[in-house]
Amino acid sequence: MTLLVKVHKKDHRTIIAVCDKNLIGKLLEEKSRQLDLRGEFYKGEERTQEEIGDLMRNADGVNLVGEEAVKLGLQEGVITEDNVIIIDKVKHAQAVLVQN
């Protein structure tokens, strides 16, 4: 599975958006939740899992969409299962990270 990563920087903070490539361009909806993957927020570059893991560990926050993106976030320890929600059968997680 290919992952896309986009780095967002503002006011000395870095947010990493990671999405399974096959989900880009979709609109996910379930009950009162909506996740729009059609815009530019998730449209990043293909990177290796090692590169994305390094970016995640050094970010101030992560926004992950898809089975592989969430799996990598769990492996890297930037999220826990408690952070994971399901929207239209797709895993999604967000977390603010505190850097030492």
C-alpha positions as CSV (number, residue, x, y, z in Angstrom):
1,M,0.0,0.0,0.0
2,T,1.3,3.4,-0.9
3,L,1.1,6.3,1.6
4,L,1.0,10.0,0.8
5,V,2.3,12.5,3.3
6,K,1.9,16.3,3.4
7,V,3.7,18.5,5.8
8,H,1.9,21.6,7.1
9,K,3.9,24.2,8.9
10,K,2.5,27.3,10.7
11,D,3.8,29.4,13.6
12,H,6.7,27.0,14.4
13,R,4.3,24.0,14.5
14,T,4.3,21.0,12.2
15,I,1.3,18.9,11.4
16,I,1.7,15.7,9.3
17,A,-1.2,14.5,7.2
18,V,-0.8,10.9,6.1
19,C,-3.3,9.1,3.9
20,D,-3.6,5.8,2.1
21,K,-3.2,6.8,-1.6
22,N,-6.3,4.9,-2.7
23,L,-8.5,7.1,-0.6
24,I,-7.5,10.4,-2.1
25,G,-10.4,12.1,-3.8
26,K,-13.1,10.5,-1.7
27,L,-15.7,12.0,0.6
28,L,-16.3,9.8,3.6
29,E,-19.6,10.2,5.5
30,E,-21.2,8.4,8.4
31,K,-24.0,9.8,10.6
32,S,-22.8,13.2,11.7
33,R,-19.2,12.6,10.7
34,Q,-17.6,13.7,7.5
35,L,-14.0,13.4,6.2
36,D,-13.3,15.1,2.9
37,L,-10.2,13.8,1.1
38,R,-10.9,15.7,-2.1
39,G,-9.0,18.9,-1.1
40,E,-5.3,19.7,-0.9
41,F,-4.8,18.9,2.8
42,Y,-3.9,15.2,2.2
43,K,-2.5,15.5,-1.3
44,G,1.1,15.0,-0.5
45,E,4.1,13.0,-1.8
46,E,4.8,9.3,-1.8
47,R,7.4,8.5,0.9
48,T,8.7,5.4,2.4
49,Q,7.3,4.2,5.7
50,E,10.7,5.0,7.3
51,E,10.6,8.6,6.1
52,I,7.0,9.0,7.2
53,G,7.7,7.5,10.6
54,D,10.5,9.9,11.1
55,L,8.2,12.9,10.2
56,M,5.5,11.6,12.5
57,R,7.8,11.3,15.5
58,N,9.1,14.8,15.0
59,A,5.8,16.5,14.4
60,D,3.6,18.5,16.7
61,G,0.5,16.7,15.4
62,V,-0.6,14.0,13.1
63,N,-3.7,13.4,11.0
64,L,-4.0,9.9,9.7
65,V,-6.5,8.4,7.3
66,G,-6.7,4.8,6.1
67,E,-5.7,1.3,7.3
68,E,-2.0,1.6,6.5
69,A,-1.6,5.2,7.7
70,V,-3.2,4.4,11.1
71,K,-1.2,1.2,11.3
72,L,2.0,3.1,10.9
73,G,1.0,5.7,13.5
74,L,0.4,2.9,16.0
75,Q,3.7,1.3,15.2
76,E,5.5,4.6,15.6
77,G,3.8,5.2,18.9
78,V,2.3,8.6,17.9
79,I,-1.3,7.3,18.4
80,T,-3.0,4.6,20.4
81,E,-6.1,2.6,19.6
82,D,-8.1,5.1,21.7
83,N,-7.3,7.7,19.1
84,V,-8.8,5.7,16.2
85,I,-12.3,6.2,14.9
86,I,-14.1,4.7,11.9
87,I,-15.8,6.8,9.3
88,D,-17.6,5.0,6.5
89,K,-15.5,1.9,7.2
90,V,-12.2,3.8,7.0
91,K,-9.8,4.3,10.0
92,H,-9.0,7.8,11.0
93,A,-6.9,9.2,13.9
94,Q,-5.6,12.6,15.1
95,A,-3.2,13.4,17.8
96,V,-1.4,16.3,19.3
97,L,2.2,15.3,20.2
98,V,4.3,16.8,23.0
99,Q,7.9,17.0,22.1
100,N,10.5,16.7,24.8
